[in-house]
């Protein structure tokens, strides 16, 4: 065999997953376009009065640094240093969870102030876009907990765990890139 | 019709229930008697590309009959002026043309082509299966689930009624508040997910699993068109998904994106919708290229230009969407831009047409059924292309827009292109699916009746349209001066319907009377004809080494066997699993929960779908394969 099974199949999966991320990117691109078209809305709440810098900055700090902590886990995968993998995933999970909490807090607060999804199209596109991103983070958290379970149980071959972990890494970094775009396109124009 | 307990139900819905019940019982008895349960179970749990491809085609044929019946109802209603056929007037008519269009595009043409891709592409490129066999099964069952959701609407007397485009604001809850268009949304979302997964699968297969030596520049044209089509799907379908997602929010959660800005929906829909028609036609082009080259006994003329033409069509396909919106009022600049890009598409398409003609020229022709369909396609599609260029003239389009001229045009391209291509492909690759060769004589009957019926149906519609008959109207008066065209059209539609009965007869006769054929019944040129019919699992063991285009043909010509490649890459892992079908079932329940706003059902089925992901995570077939490798 010129190529080991795990190596070849990993490369298949990686290409497939990158293509899938392309699909996701197209969906987000469409939602960004939607947001740009409808913001600011001719009537109803204006983004300047809705957004609150503190939550956005806090959330960004946690989510963006979680991409960094995931790199620790990635470096642990190379030579299978368990403590690095555990630390990496653990902190990433924690930061992701804090981000999630801040998002829920943000949405809850806005809704309480009367800025609901149906108030106008600006808020509609805001909630759909940022909400879809948040649900990606939530999905990623579930994914991470499954990874941790498998690492703990040590029930799957190491090559497969590394494969699954790497695919997850791509996902998490992608979700982070989307968040950067959200900061740039959604929040910044109305917070400065 | 007034029924006890359920109330007023139109009689066509009742007829459908009765007919389905009877057919269900007959089918059940047949399966019991013939003891086919193990076979059915085998197909329900398979991940093999040939079996999945066959199922795609089988289901498409069933949906084709169902959507074809809609077409016959439409033609019956329009046969004579001021007609009152059965129940198909007013909103009922809206439902019948909506289902006809949506079914034909999403649940007939697409899966037909995807089925043929499944069967033929891995065999053409020397792959032992698609890259992700499990995902392939998921794709198929999602497509079927979407189709069933969509079809269920009719049985629940709530068929979608806003046209296959579901234009807003008509499709928002302010105008169509019932479950009807919810069915449309969720049927398309579920099957669309399957389509996206298939596209990913095809691209990875083609990029990574080609036989050694089969460079991209030696790849058969059907595989090439599959690759480009899959790329189009990857960009186009997510836009539809997002548009329907936003529409869902409008209908369910109180936003008003498309109520305030209906044109935005039109943009999104056609940014998907125009690439979609190239998604439908490019694979057909690929089929014709392979078939014509095979039966003209010649290498395809201008191979490189064929590939470039497909790529350019694919690219231009994303730059023409607003030609569906010439009359919206986007302004002269926009209309001019989109008119010019649209006309530009005629250039690569023309190149392809001439290449087919030059392939035939001085070839040693064998006029078999697949070849006959290809020969019928060329003039038919050219006519559709010419009306396409006419429609691209933005100023003139103000006259053609939403008239029967448009209806005639897109049927000439979709039926005259895609469906003829699908038929050619089915006759051509039938041995690879089932091991048998379809009867040639009945096949030719099918061809002639279908093509004559086709032209009878759609040629007069050009003139009806030019005489001012609009689309989507359920009747007209004698003074409208379109009666003659319509009655001919109706007669032609029935001829097409009859021709399809020959397909059934043919399949029945072939399976009753004939034995399996050998690997190469058509004296083929490409790798799929080197493997047994029907294609076995892991057919390329040993793996052939490819040294030229049409490798099998040149091998036969020089009287040599294909070289064997040493140390080929590992094959994808096949599994037997019921997970995909159960997952699709769960998503179907989830969709029904959404259609009827049953939140408890949404929560339960949603949680169920997520549990599937966990289940899959722990039952990955790679666990075993990688472990073996570890132990070695």
Interface residues (C-beta under 8 A of the other chain):
Chain A: X1 X2 X3 X4 X5 X6 X8 X9 X11 X12 X13 X15 X16 X19 X20 X22 X23 X24 X26 X27 X30 X31 X34 X37 X38 X116 X117 X118 X121 X124 X125 X128 X142 X146 X150 X156 X157 X158 X159 X160 X163 X164
Chain B: X131 X132 X135 X196 X199 X200 X201 X203 X204 X207 X208 X209 X234 X235 X237 X238 X239 X241 X242 X243 X245 X246 X249 X253 X254 X255 X256 X257 X260 X261 X264 X268 X567 X568 X569 X570 X572 X573 X610 X614 X617 X618 X620 X622 X623 X625 X626 X627 X628 X629 X630
